[in-house]
Amino acid sequence: MMKSMLIVDDDRGSRESLRQTFFHLYQIHLADSAAKALGQMAEQAMDVVLLDVMMPEKDGVTLLKEINDLYPGIPCIMVSASPSVRPVVESMKAGACDFVLKPFDVNEIRRSVARVIETNSLRRRVEVLQTEVARDYPAADLIGRSPIFLKVLESVQQAAASNATVLIQGESGTGKELIARRLHMESPRADEPFVPVHCSALPETLMESELFGHEKGSFTGADSRRLGRFDLAGSGTLFFDEIGELSLPMQVKLLRVIQEREYMRLGGTQVIRTHARIISATSRILEDEVQQHRFRDDLFYRLNVIPIILPPLRKRPDDIPLLLRHFLKTLGRSMNCITRDFSQEALHILCRYSWPGNIRELRNIVERTLVLHGKKDVIQPGHLPEIIFHQAEVLPIQKVTLAPLEASVAAYERALILNALRLSNGIQTQAARLLGTTRRILGYKIKQLDIRSPGIADQEDTDPPSPQAPTASISP
């Protein structure tokens, strides 16, 4: 996306000369006075300002101070025909990023502008990172080869080139923020900040200040101006995670910003333009929320221009082994584990688990397994958490009812053993391995609980009878 430049100079020739120098590199805005410059900045977000030092009515240094007060963070480069040291010193004290003398060298001033824009972009990105907990999963780690997931990635690629709002829907733990980050990375805004807003984590009393910022003295404790998330995003991407958690009053305010592309800081009077792209995500079904009058229908239609539906992990079983091995590799490296893979039996069990917590739960299971068994070369079924066996099989565990303790324990053990035997096709040695016990103990439990399942007795680990050797016959 082309950056915006404001050129402020009362001399028409100087303005035109600067415009010709930069018109093919930036979106150019011109002002011949301080008042017009502030008016333009109120209407349009600027990425850099070229500011003449000597101007009538209000000089450049005074205007520079006002710009830094009203729009902190916008880099300003001072331009002057005077070789005197004094304006240079005053400009630098007032917050100028650089100082260029007239007549200027074209290549030199281009390098100066490019440098201050890049430095400012890096500074803003660092500020964003400092406001967020470090991400556990980079956006490059979108793992999957199943057709349903590849279709999602295709939609992401198509949506990335657009400026339209995107609504990502999916169960908790399916990777909605990862998809939002991929959208940002593949868009023309990739060099601008990606600013997340976790709607469920911010109380309503702080939400307006977090989004739009506030002026000094706007409320008790506001002892200085504070930039909001829209300020930090600039021309980048603003990501609203769990947008369905927004209160109705905040929904109204967000709708206005999306419609008008402008906002005011809390306690302020200055209208600020925004060029940020809005991406939202929710684990709720917003259509139902609209029907229940908990979410505004007009905001829903504004957000849902490009819908992306993330499938739950249970609907993409082909991706489970890829994700397991991915997290095994990345987590194992950071935890100094020697584990290199899962056994086929362990993978079989993990792939049949329903994963109600989706990818987030899968990662946690891998991490828990490595903490306890990271010194094992291969993860076996006995190393897996017990919950995997409770939910992975065809036979469900019945809900606990009031019954004598001994009978309840026996019923619970019986269900577990039947599940394991079904998985192992009745082979007790394999079933014992799945349950993390020995064949001898499993056999004892089978007899104790009087478990009779087809194939248990006749599919054991007994050696098949040896074929009888042929006998030689001697003809008389």
C-alpha positions in Angstrom: 0.0 0.0 0.0 1.4 3.4 -1.0 2.4 5.6 1.9 1.0 9.1 2.4 3.3 12.2 2.5 2.3 15.7 3.5 4.5 18.5 2.1 4.1 21.8 4.0 5.8 24.8 2.4 4.5 28.3 1.8 6.6 28.6 -1.4 4.8 27.1 -4.4 8.0 26.4 -6.3 9.4 24.4 -3.3 6.2 22.4 -2.9 6.1 21.5 -6.6 9.7 20.5 -6.6 9.2 18.2 -3.7 6.0 16.8 -5.3 7.8 16.0 -8.5 10.5 14.2 -6.4 8.1 11.9 -4.6 4.8 11.7 -6.6 5.7 8.2 -8.0 6.7 6.9 -4.6 4.1 8.2 -2.2 0.5 9.6 -2.1 1.2 13.3 -2.0 -0.8 15.9 0.0 0.2 19.6 -0.2 -0.3 22.5 2.3 0.9 26.1 2.2 0.3 26.9 5.8 0.2 25.4 9.3 -3.6 25.7 9.5 -4.1 23.8 6.2 -1.5 21.2 7.2 -3.4 20.4 10.5 -6.7 20.3 8.5 -5.2 17.8 6.1 -3.8 15.6 8.9 -7.3 15.6 10.5 -8.7 14.2 7.3 -5.9 11.8 6.2 -3.5 9.6 8.2 0.1 10.6 7.1 3.1 8.4 7.1 5.7 11.2 6.9 5.7 15.1 6.9 8.1 17.3 5.0 8.0 20.6 6.8 9.5 24.0 5.9 11.1 25.8 8.8 10.4 29.4 7.7 6.7 30.1 7.2 4.5 33.1 7.8 1.9 33.2 10.7 3.3 30.0 12.3 6.9 28.7 11.7 7.8 25.1 11.1 9.2 24.4 14.5 6.0 25.6 16.3 4.0 23.5 13.9 6.3 20.5 14.5 5.6 20.7 18.2 1.8 20.7 17.6 2.0 17.7 15.2 4.0 15.8 17.8 1.4 16.6 20.4 -1.7 15.9 18.3 -0.2 13.0 16.3 2.6 11.4 18.2 4.7 9.0 16.2 4.3 10.6 12.8 7.9 11.3 11.6 8.7 14.8 10.4 11.6 16.0 8.3 12.5 19.7 8.4 13.5 21.5 5.2 15.2 24.9 5.2 17.2 27.2 3.0 19.1 28.6 6.0 22.5 27.1 6.7 22.3 28.4 10.2 22.8 25.8 13.0 20.1 27.3 15.2 17.0 26.0 13.3 18.7 22.6 13.0 19.1 22.4 16.8 15.6 23.8 17.5 14.1 21.3 15.1 15.9 18.3 16.6 14.9 19.4 20.1 11.3 19.7 19.0 11.4 16.1 17.7 12.3 16.2 14.0 13.7 13.0 12.6 16.0 14.7 10.1 17.0 18.1 8.6 17.5 18.7 4.9 19.0 21.9 3.4 17.7 23.6 0.2 18.6 23.2 -2.6 18.3 19.5 -1.7 19.9 16.5 -3.4 17.1 14.3 -4.8 18.7 11.0 -3.9 19.7 12.2 -0.4 16.2 13.4 0.5 14.6 10.2 -0.9 16.9 8.1 1.2 16.1 10.3 4.3 12.4 9.8 3.8 12.6 6.1 3.2 14.8 5.7 6.3 12.5 7.6 8.7 9.4 5.7 7.4 11.1 2.3 7.8 12.3 3.3 11.3 8.9 4.5 12.3 7.3 1.3 11.0 9.7 -0.8 13.0 9.0 1.3 16.1 5.3 0.8 15.8 5.6 -2.9 15.3 7.8 -3.1 18.5 5.2 -1.2 20.4 2.5 -3.6 19.3 4.6 -6.6 20.3 5.2 -5.1 23.7 1.5 -4.8 24.3 0.9 -8.5 23.6 2.0 -11.8 25.0 4.4 -13.5 22.6 2.6 -15.7 20.2 3.1 -19.4 20.7 2.3 -20.2 17.1 3.7 -18.2 14.2 1.3 -17.7 11.2 3.6 -19.9 9.1 2.7 -22.9 11.2 -0.6 -23.6 9.4 -0.3 -27.3 9.1 -2.6 -29.4 7.0 -3.2 -31.3 3.7 -6.8 -32.4 4.0 -9.1 -31.1 1.2 -11.3 -29.2 3.6 -8.3 -27.4 5.1 -6.7 -26.7 1.7 -9.9 -25.0 0.7 -9.7 -22.7 3.7 -6.1 -21.7 2.7 -7.3 -21.0 -0.8 -10.0 -18.7 0.6 -7.4 -17.0 2.7 -5.2 -16.3 -0.3 -8.1 -14.9 -2.3 -9.2 -12.7 0.6 -5.7 -11.4 1.4 -5.6 -9.2 -1.7 -8.8 -7.4 -0.8 -9.4 -4.6 1.7 -12.8 -6.0 2.6 -13.6 -7.0 6.2 -13.3 -10.8 7.0 -15.2 -12.8 9.6 -13.5 -16.0 10.7 -15.8 -18.5 12.4 -14.8 -21.8 14.1 -14.7 -23.6 17.3 -12.3 -22.6 20.1 -8.8 -23.8 19.4 -9.1 -24.2 15.6 -6.5 -21.5 14.9 -8.6 -18.5 14.0 -5.9 -16.0 15.0 -3.4 -17.9 12.9 -5.6 -17.6 9.9 -6.0 -13.8 10.6 -2.2 -13.5 10.8 -1.8 -15.4 7.5 -4.3 -13.0 5.9 -2.2 -10.1 7.1 1.1 -11.6 6.0 -0.1 -12.3 2.5 -1.8 -8.9 2.1 -0.2 -5.6 0.8 -0.3 -4.5 4.5 2.3 -7.1 5.6 4.9 -4.4 6.5 2.3 -2.7 8.7 1.4 -3.7 12.3 -1.0 -6.6 13.0 -2.8 -5.5 16.2 -5.0 -8.0 18.0 -7.9 -7.1 20.3 -9.0 -9.9 22.6 -12.6 -8.8 23.2 -13.3 -11.4 25.9 -10.3 -10.4 27.9 -11.0 -6.6 28.1 -13.6 -5.3 30.5 -16.2 -3.0 28.9 -15.1 -0.1 31.0 -11.7 -0.2 29.4 -12.7 -1.2 25.9 -13.3 2.3 24.4 -10.0 3.6 25.7 -8.1 0.5 24.5 -9.6 0.9 21.0 -9.5 4.6 20.5 -7.1 5.9 23.1 -7.7 8.8 25.4 -6.5 12.3 26.0 -4.8 13.6 29.2 -7.4 14.3 31.9 -10.3 12.5 30.1 -10.9 10.5 33.2 -9.5 9.9 36.7 -6.0 8.4 36.3 -5.5 9.6 32.7 -2.3 11.6 33.4 -1.1 11.5 29.8 -2.3 10.9 26.3 -2.5 7.2 25.4 -2.7 5.8 21.9 -5.4 3.2 21.1 -5.3 0.1 19.0 -6.6 1.9 16.0 -3.6 4.3 16.4 -1.2 1.4 16.7 -2.6 -0.4 13.7 -2.2 2.6 11.4 -2.7 1.3 7.9 -2.2 -2.3 9.1 -4.7 -4.9 10.3 -6.9 -4.7 13.4 -8.0 -8.2 14.5 -11.0 -8.5 16.8 -10.8 -11.9 18.5 -14.2 -13.2 19.9 -16.0 -10.3 18.4 -19.3 -11.8 19.8 -18.2 -10.8 23.3 -18.5 -7.0 22.5 -21.3 -5.3 24.4 -24.1 -3.7 22.4 -22.9 -0.1 23.1 -19.4 -0.9 21.9 -20.9 -2.6 18.8 -22.5 0.7 17.9 -19.2 2.6 18.2 -17.3 0.0 16.2 -20.0 0.1 13.5 -19.6 3.8 13.2 -15.8 3.5 12.8 -16.2 0.9 10.1 -18.8 3.0 8.2 -17.2 6.4 8.5 -13.5 5.3 8.8 -12.9 7.8 11.6 -13.0 8.0 15.4 -12.1 10.3 18.3 -10.0 9.6 21.3 -11.8 9.4 24.6 -12.0 13.0 25.9 -10.8 14.4 22.6 -12.4 16.6 20.0 -10.1 15.8 17.0 -11.5 13.5 14.4 -8.9 10.9 13.3 -9.1 9.0 10.1 -8.3 5.2 10.1 -7.1 3.1 7.2 -6.8 -0.2 9.2 -8.3 -3.3 7.8 -10.8 -5.1 10.1 -10.6 -8.9 10.6 -12.9 -10.5 13.2 -13.2 -14.0 14.6 -15.7 -15.8 16.8 -16.5 -19.2 18.2 -20.1 -18.2 18.4 -22.7 -18.6 15.7 -23.3 -14.9 15.1 -26.5 -15.5 13.0 -28.0 -17.0 16.2 -26.7 -14.1 18.3 -28.4 -11.7 15.9 -31.7 -13.7 16.2 -31.4 -13.5 20.0 -30.8 -9.7 19.7 -27.3 -10.1 21.4 -25.5 -8.9 18.3 -26.4 -6.1 15.9 -27.4 -7.3 12.5 -26.0 -4.2 10.7 -22.6 -4.8 12.3 -22.8 -8.5 11.4 -23.3 -7.7 7.7 -20.5 -5.2 7.8 -18.1 -7.7 9.3 -19.2 -10.7 7.3 -18.2 -9.4 3.8 -15.8 -12.3 3.4 -16.7 -15.3 5.6 -14.1 -18.0 6.3 -15.3 -21.1 8.2 -12.6 -23.1 10.0 -13.4 -26.8 10.3 -12.9 -28.6 13.7 -10.0 -31.0 14.0 -12.3 -34.0 14.1 -13.4 -33.2 10.5 -9.8 -33.2 9.2 -8.3 -36.5 10.6 -5.7 -36.6 7.9 -4.1 -33.6 9.4 -3.8 -35.0 12.9 -0.5 -37.0 12.3 1.0 -33.9 10.7 0.1 -31.7 13.6 1.3 -34.2 16.2 4.7 -34.6 14.5 5.0 -30.8 14.0 4.4 -30.0 17.7 6.6 -33.0 18.7 9.4 -31.5 16.7 9.0 -27.8 17.8 8.2 -28.5 21.4 10.8 -31.2 21.7 13.5 -28.9 20.5 12.7 -26.2 23.0 12.4 -28.8 25.8 15.6 -30.7 25.0 13.7 -33.9 24.5 15.1 -36.9 22.6 11.7 -38.2 21.5 11.6 -38.5 17.7 8.2 -40.0 16.9 5.0 -41.6 17.9 4.5 -45.4 17.5 1.9 -46.5 15.0 -0.3 -47.7 17.9 -0.1 -44.3 19.6 -0.9 -42.5 16.4 -3.9 -44.8 15.8 -5.3 -43.9 19.2 -4.7 -40.2 18.8 -6.3 -40.1 15.4 -9.5 -41.7 16.8 -9.8 -39.1 19.6 -12.5 -36.5 19.1 -10.3 -33.5 20.1 -13.0 -31.3 21.6 -10.4 -28.6 22.2 -9.1 -28.9 18.6 -5.5 -27.9 17.8 -5.0 -26.1 21.1 -5.8 -29.3 23.0 -3.6 -31.4 20.6 -0.6 -29.1 21.4 -1.2 -29.3 25.1 -1.4 -33.1 24.9 1.9 -33.3 23.1 3.5 -30.9 25.6 2.2 -32.9 28.6 3.5 -36.1 27.1 6.9 -34.7 26.4 7.1 -33.3 30.0 6.5 -36.8 31.4 8.1 -39.0 28.8 10.5 -36.7 26.8 13.4 -39.1 27.4 11.7 -41.9 25.5 12.8 -42.4 21.9 9.3 -43.2 20.7 5.9 -42.3 22.3 4.0 -45.5 23.0 0.2 -45.8 23.9 1.1 -46.2 27.6 2.7 -42.8 27.6 -0.5 -41.0 26.5 -2.7 -39.2 29.0 -5.6 -41.3 30.3 -8.2 -38.9 28.9 -7.3 -40.0 25.4 -8.4 -43.6 26.1 -11.7 -42.3 27.7 -12.9 -40.6 24.6 -11.1 -42.1 21.7 -13.0 -45.4 21.3 -16.3 -46.5 19.9 -17.7 -47.7 23.2 -18.6 -44.6 25.3 -18.0 -44.4 29.0 -21.4 -44.1 30.6 -22.1 -41.2 33.0 -21.5 -41.9 36.6 -24.6 -42.6 38.6 -25.0 -43.1 42.3 -23.9 -46.7 43.1 -21.7 -48.5 45.5 -18.0 -47.5 45.0 -16.8 -51.1 44.2 -19.5 -51.6 41.6 -18.8 -48.2 40.0 -15.0 -48.9 39.8 -15.6 -52.3 38.3 -17.9 -50.9 35.6 -15.4 -48.2 34.8 -12.5 -50.8 34.5 -14.7 -53.0 32.4 -15.5 -50.2 29.9 -11.8 -49.3 29.6 -10.8 -52.9 29.0 -13.5 -53.5 26.4 -12.4 -50.3 24.6 -8.8 -51.5 24.5 -9.7 -55.0 23.4 -11.9 -53.6 20.6 -9.0 -51.5 19.4 -6.6 -54.4 19.4 -9.0 -56.9 17.8 -9.0 -59.0 21.0 -5.2 -59.4 21.2 -4.5 -59.1 25.0 -0.8 -58.2 24.6 -1.7 -55.1 22.4 -4.6 -54.2 24.7 -2.4 -54.3 27.7 0.1 -52.0 26.0 -2.7 -49.5 25.2 -3.8 -49.5 28.8 -0.2 -49.1 30.1 -0.2 -52.4 32.0 1.0 -56.0 31.6 -0.7 -58.9 29.9 -0.7 -60.8 33.1 -2.6 -58.1 35.0 -4.9 -57.6 32.1 -5.7 -61.3 32.0 -6.4 -61.3 35.7 -8.8 -58.4 35.3 -10.6 -60.1 32.4 -11.2 -63.1 34.5 -12.1 -61.1 37.6 -14.7 -59.0 35.7 -15.9 -61.9 33.7 -15.3 -60.1 30.4 -16.4 -62.2 27.5 -15.8 -60.6 24.1 -15.6 -62.4 20.7 -12.1 -63.3 19.7 -10.4 -62.9 23.2 -9.8 -66.6 23.8 -9.0 -67.7 20.3 -6.8 -64.7 19.2 -4.3 -64.7 21.9 -0.5 -64.8 21.5 -0.3 -68.5 21.3 1.9 -70.0 18.7 0.0 -71.7 15.8 0.3 -75.5 15.7 3.3 -76.7 13.8 2.5 -78.6 10.7 3.0 -82.3 11.1 6.1 -83.6 9.5 5.5 -86.1 6.7 6.4 -89.7 7.5 8.5 -91.7 5.1 7.0 -95.0 3.9 9.1 -97.9 2.8 7.7 -100.2 0.3 8.1 -103.7 1.2 
